[in-house]
């Protein structure tokens, strides 16, 4: 026979007395009734007094569009979570149920492990090299401890990520920041499809470590050494890395560049905008003799991309990728090229400047931007020892 539930207006003193006077030698069958205490103030809130822990639990049944369900949540542990805090937490769950957006149970809620796998799959589908980096950091720093946690649980307990960030920061402060940034991205990705997720990110309580910006520009004295390393590569790869150095373009833009984007008659090449990036449009930039020479190292393959397979290259060079973009900007700054021209040539965001102005300034305006591009190319060629 099941004992009748007894409700009482719980207070911290009452809870303390219940814990002090409870015994551990009660029959196992009576644990579900005699050792669970129900709050009379917030329906569904109860305290389970176990042998080692005193756990706050919220339970509520609901029906949405004829579909029945239950909400069963572990809110925290007494005395770390007192009665007032437990009621606030329970009322938040009750509000979600009343609004028709209850959090799914653990059987249906997405876990961090599943959300991470889905996010990595989306990166791989878009050809992002960062997929391996994300998988590695998550496997090392988060999934072992929190892989089975649901995203909703992580959102509801931001102190978990705050404390874990501090723990990682003791050894690797930069890695700690990256891990939390990745977790935030995973949560946003999952929230696009799961509207039941709380709006607050699991990393909302994290205070990121201060980082010094990485200075990865190649020193001018290293140019000959870099040239020797590049010349040991096949011509196609030589052309790719020289193009990055001579134009300062991003690796992804160079990898998508096609022969049809190069106009030798107009002495321009065009970087195509990506449909997924609504603010990115096509931008034409000036060609120089040095840039044309880099392109000629790549043999034309019909009308396809100029550097096929560049995305998978992992050549061991002292400087490559974004390092060469920083190097280009360093050379431009050393020559006295003004900031606007540097931004135009490297397709940085230009607040308050229309796309039509950018096109006219680069293609039609010639004297300013074109001369700056020629000046930068001459300086780079000289530093490489090819003058």
N, C-alpha and C positions, 0 to 999 in steps of 0.2 A: 504494500500500500504506500502510495506516494504521499509524503507529508505536504501539508499546505504551505505555500510560500508566505513568508512574513516580511512585510515591508516596514521600514522605519526611516525617519529623517536622519540620515547618516551625518555625523560630524567627525572631526579629527579625533576628538576625545572618545567618542563611541567606538570608532574604528580601532583605536589604540587598546581600548578595553576588550573588544572582541578578539584581538590578536593575543593579548596577554592571557585571557581566560580560555582560549581554545586549547584542545588537547589533540595529540597525534595518535591516540589509541582508540579513536572512534571507529565503528565498523565501516568498511569500505563502501557499503551500499548507501550509507547516509551522507557521504561527502557531497553529493549533488544537491542536498537540501539543507543540511545542518551547517555546512561550511561555506555556503554561498549566501551573501547578504544583499538584499535588494533595496535600492534607494527609493524612497517615497516621493522625492522631489522631481527627479528626472526619470521618466519611465524608460525602462530598458537598461539603466545603469545598475551594475551589480559589482560586488567585491568578492572575489574567490580567495579564501584563506587556505593556502596550501602548506605543505610541510616546510618549504624553504622560501616561498614567495607569496606576497599578497598582491593579487593582480586585479586591476580594474578592467571590466569587460562591458561592452555595449552590445545589446542584442535587440533586434527589432524585425518584425515581419512586415512585408508590404506587398502591394499588388499594383502593377503598372500595365495598363491595357490588357487586363485579364491574365497577366502572367505573374505568378506569385514568386516571391523571393525572400531572402533573409539577409540581414546585415549582422555580422558577428565580428567585432573588432576588439583586439587587445589594445587598450588605451595606454597603459603604463603600469608602474608598480608603486605601491605605497611603501614607505612614506615619501619617496622622491616626488610622486604625484599626489598632492593632497586632495581632499574632497572637492574643494572649489575648482581646482584645475581639471579634475576628472569630469565634473559636471559641464564645464565649458567645452571640453573635448567631445563629450557625448552629445551635447546640443548641436555641435557642428555637423555630426553625422545625422542627427534627427532632421536638421535643416535640409541636408542633401536629399534625404528621403522625401520630405514634404515637397521639395521642388521637382521631384521626379527624376533626380539624378543621383541615385545611391551608388556608392562605390561597389564595384563587383567583388564577389568573394574571391578567395585565393584560388579556387579551382578555375575561375574564368579570368581573373585579373592578370595582366601581363607582368611578367617578372623582369628584373633588370637583365638577366641572362638572355631572355627571349628578345627583349627590346634591343639589346646590343647586337645580337645576331642579325636582326632586321635592319638596323642602321648600317652595319658593315656591308650587308648585301646591297643596300641602296648606293653606297659609295662605290662598290665594285661595278655595279650596273652602269654608273656614270664614268667609269674608268679612272677613278680617283686613286692616286698612289697612297693617299693617306689612310686607306683601308687597313693596310698592314700595321701602320703605326698605331691606329686606334685599337685594333685587336690586341696588339702587344701590351699597351698600357693598361687596358681593361683587364686582361688576363693576369697581369702582375699585381695591380694595385686595388682593384675593386671586386671583380667577380668572385675571388675566393671567399671573401667575407660577406658580400651583399648580393651575390648572384641570384639567390632564391627569394630575396625581398621583392615585393611588388613595388611598382613605381609609385603607387598611391601611398604605401607605407613610408617610402623614402621622402615623399613630399610632406607627409604629416609629421615627420620627425626630423626636421632640418639639423638638429644637433648631431645626428649621426655623421653627416657629411662634414659638418664643421669640425668635429673632433678628429675625424679620419684625415681631413686636410692638414690639421695641425700635426698629426702623427707622421704623415709623409714628409711634411715640410722640415722636420728635424734632420732628415737625411738628404732630401732632394726637393728644395723649395720650388724650382722651376717645374719639375715633373708633377708636383702637387697641383700647381695651377693648371697644367695641361689636362690632368685627369678630371678635374672639376669642370673645365670647359667642355670636355668631351661628354661628360655626364649631362650637362645642360643641353648640349646638342641632341643627345639621344632622347632626352625627355621631350624636347620640342618636336622631334620627329614623330615620336609615339603619340603625342597629343593631337597631331593633325588628324589622326584616324580614331582616337579614343577620346570622345568628348566627356567621358566620366572622370577623367584625370583631374585632380585639383589644379587650379591655375598657378599655384606657387611652385617654383622649381625646387628640387631637392637641395640645390646649392645656394638657396636664398640667404642662408645664414653664414656662408663662407666669406671670409675676408681674405682676398687674394694677396699673395706676397708681392712686394715691389720687385720689379725686374728692370735691369739695365738693358736698353735696346742693344741688340747684337750688332756689332760692327763687323760686317763680313765683306766689305769692299777689299779688292785686291790691292796691296801696296804697289806703287808704281815700280819699285825695284824688283817686283816679282813677275813683271810682264814677260821678260825673256824666258824665265823658267816655265811659265805657263804655256808660252808658245811652243817650247820644245816638247812638253807633255802632250799637247794637242796634235802636233805634227806626227806623233807616233801612232795616231789613230787612222782608220780608213778615211778617205776623202769626204764621204757623206757626213760622218760625225765631225770632222774638222769644220765643215761648212756650218753645221748646226751650232757649235759652240762659238765660232767666230761671229755668227749672226747675232747671238744673244749678247755678246760683248759690244758689238758695233751699233746695236739698236737699243739695248736696254729693255727689250720686250720680255714679257713673262714667258716661262717655258711652255705653258699651255697654248698661248697664242702662236708661238713658233711651231709647235707640233701640229696645229690646225692649218697653217699657212699652205696655200695651194699655188701652183704655177699660174693659175688664172687670176690670182690676186696680185701678181706682179705686172706692172705696166712700164716697160722699158722706155716707151715713147714719151710718156708723161713723167718718167723718172720718179715713180711712186710705187709703194706697195700698200695693200689694204688689209687691215685687221678686221675680220668679220665679227660682229656682235653675236652673242649667244641668245637664242630665243628664250631660254630659261632665265636670263638676266635682263629684265625689262628695261633697265636703264642703260644697257650697253648697246651702242649702235656701231655701224661700220665707220672706221676712221682710216683715212689715207695719210701716209707718212712719206717723207722724201727719201729717195734712194741716193747713195753716193757710190763712187767707183769702188770703194772698199767693200761696201755691202753687196754690190753686184758680184764682186770677186768671191765673196763667201757663198753666194747662191750658186755660182758656177761650179763650185766643188761638188754640188749635188746634181747628179745627172737627171735630166727630165724624164719622168715616168708618166707618159700620156698627159692627162690634165689632173692628176691626183695630187696628193699632198707632197710637198717638197722633201720632207724628212720622214718617210714612213718608218714606223717602229720606234721613233725617238722616245716615246712615252716609257718604253721598257728598258732603255739604256741605263746602265749603272757604271759608267766609266769612272775610274779612279783618277780624278783630277784635283789639284790643290784648290781650285775654285771653279764652281759651276752653278747652274741654276740661278737662284735669286742672288747669289754672290756677284754674278756678272751684271745683273741689273743695278746693284748698289755701286759696282765699279764704274759703270757708265755714268751714273749720276755724280759720282765723285769727280770724274774727269770733267764733266760739264761744269760743275761748280768751281773747279780749279781754274777753268778757262774764263770764268766770269759770266757764263750763260745765266740769264735771269731765271727766276723761279717759274714764271709763266711758261717760258719756252721749254724748260725742263719738263714741266707737267704735260705740255702738249706733245712732246716727243716720246714720252713714256706712257701716255694715255692714262694719266692720273685723273681722279675726279676733279672737276672744275666747277666750284660752287658759283652759281649765278651767271655762268657762261653757256650760251646755247651751242648745240651741236653744229649748227650752220656756221657759226663764227669759227669753230675749231677747224672745219673743213676749209674755209676760205683762208684762214691764217696759215694752214699747213700747205695746201695745194696751190692756192692763188697768190697768197701773200709772199711767197718765196723769200724775199730778201732777209727777213728776220729768222724764221725757223729753218729754212733751207741752208742758209749760211751757217747757222749754229750746228746743224747736222754735219755739214762738210768740215767745220772746224773740229768737232769732236772726233770724227773719223780720222782726220789727219793726225791728231794728237795720239790716238790709240795706235795707229800704224807706226808712228814714231816710237812710242813706248815699247812696242813689240819688237823693235829693231828691224823693221822692214822698210824704213824710209829710203 
